[in-house]
């Protein structure tokens, strides 16, 4: 877990996304399938992937997510249905196709931090980032973006890098 948090303004630009609803234990297979489909679509259109693949999590209830105990967190892996978008930034705006949707993310302010280690341990970084934002008097929106900087199949578990960005209200 890293504690180098900051406020940034960022224009995420064009992206292709697929909307999903699933429990946490199903996410790895969904991400793998969706990222492959998006990458193939972008390649077929001659578009470049501009940044790391990401997931945009919606409808976050920070009070619940940050105060859940270990047992409740374990059960939520199987029972909670997450609403999220799997996406990749694109060099150009493209027409959507089937469930592949084109989005344009405008410039906005975020709090940003980086988590190093297994995805299952990201909650500690989220808690620290949330506490840092509260200490600064910032109000967070009920969503989060995770950029997946490297592939967990290609690096040691301790080297997995996830950039977490939460938009400010």
HELIX and SHEET records of a PDB file:
HELIX    1   1 UNK A   24  UNK A   44  1                                  21    
HELIX    2   2 UNK A   62  UNK A   67  1                                   6    
HELIX    3   3 UNK A   70  UNK A   79  1                                  10    
HELIX    4   4 UNK A  119  UNK A  121  5                                   3    
HELIX    5   5 UNK A  122  UNK A  135  1                                  14    
HELIX    6   6 UNK A  157  UNK A  159  5                                   3    
SHEET    1   A 7 UNK A   6  UNK A  22  0                                        
SHEET    2   A 7 UNK A  82  UNK A  89 -1                                        
SHEET    3   A 7 UNK A  54  UNK A  57 -1                                        
SHEET    4   A 7 UNK A 144  UNK A 148 -1                                        
SHEET    5   A 7 UNK A 161  UNK A 167 -1                                        
SHEET    6   A 7 UNK A 101  UNK A 116 -1                                        
SHEET    7   A 7 UNK A   6  UNK A  22 -1                                        
END                                                                             
